[in-house]
Amino acid sequence: MEIKPINNEADHENSLIRLASIFEAKKGTQEGDELEILSILIDKYEEEHFPIGMPDPIEAIKFRMEQMGMKQKELAEVVGLKSRVSEILNKKRRLTLEMIRKISVQLHIPTDILVQEYAIS
């Protein structure tokens, strides 16, 4: 087992190829240990070089509503008036702290996503 840091794209590509070749390794074996360590190194490299940003709060709400099969009318029961929901989803009105709390609980969206800044139309 020869493990070294992943410093560039070539190292990353080679690490992915090696990971694929030992993917079925049994835990507790030499290849199993290599698999575990290599996975950690790849994850660290990808977090640093290919970060994934937080989603837009309103897009997160729309996505979650779609996942849950929720209509605007049902979201209105959570945040208030149906017209208010329309304004929020069209980015004409900002979410209030109270709305953020309710949406977080009802739609299971983390508050750190909902409190982000977003442009109002």
N, C-alpha and C positions, 0 to 999 in steps of 0.2 A: 504494500500500500504506500504509494507516494502521493501525498496531498500537499499542495502548495497554495498560496493565496491566489485569488482571481484578481488580476490587475488590469485586464483589458478585454476587448471583445473576443480575441482569439482564445484567451484563457477561458472565458465564459462559454464559448462554443464547445471547446474541448471538454469542459466540465459537464456540459449537458449531454454530450455524446457518451461520456463515461457513466454518467448517472443512468442513462437509458440502458446501458449494457449490464448494470448491476442492480437494476430496479427490483428484481424478484429475490434479492439476497435475503437470507434468513437472519433474523436478529440474533446477535451474539456471536456471529461468525466474523471473520476478518473483513469480508466484503460487506456484511451488514453494518459493521462499524464505519467502513469507508462511505457507505451510502448515507448514513446519518450525518457524518461530518461534512461530506460534499453538499448535501442538501442545505445545511446551515450556511456554508460559504456562498452557495448560489443565491440563496434567499437574501443574504446581506448585500451581495453585489447588486442584485436587482432592485432592492429597496433604495440603494444609493444612486443608481444610474437610470432607473426607470420608475420614478415615483408616480404613484397614482393619487391625484388630488381628490379632495372631497367633492361630492356632487353638489350642484346648485340646490338650495333648499326647496324651491318650488318644483323643480324637476324630480327631486326625491319624493315629494308628496304625490305628484302625478303618477310616478312609477309605482309607488306603494299602493295607491288607490287602484291602479290597473291590476296589480297582483291580487288584491283582495276582492276585485270585482265591485268596488265601491263607486257609487255615483256621487255627483256634486251634492245632491239632496241629502245623502247620508253624511257627507262631510259637514254640511250646514248644521246638522244636529250636534256636531262636535264643537264648531267654532262660532255658530250664530246664524245669521241670516244667509239665505241662498245667494243674494246679491253680493254679500261680503265675500263668500267663497269664490264667486266668479271674479271679483276684483283681485283677490289674492292669487288665484291661478293664472290670471292674465297680467300679473305683476303691476297692477294699478294701485295696490294697497300693500303695506308691509304687514308681516306677522307681528302680533303683539306677544309679550311675554306669556300672557295667559293662554293665547292660542297655541304657542309653542309647547307649553306644558301639556295641554290637552291632546294635541296632535301626536306628541311623543308617546303618550300613554296609549292612545287609541290605535295609532297606526304603527307603533313600535319602531319609530324612527329616532335615532339618538339625537339628543338636544344639541350636541356639538355640530351636527349637520344643519339643523334648523336655525341656529342663531347666527349663521354666517351672513355677511353682507351680500346683497344682490341688487342689481339695477332695477329701478322702477321705470315703467314706460310712461 
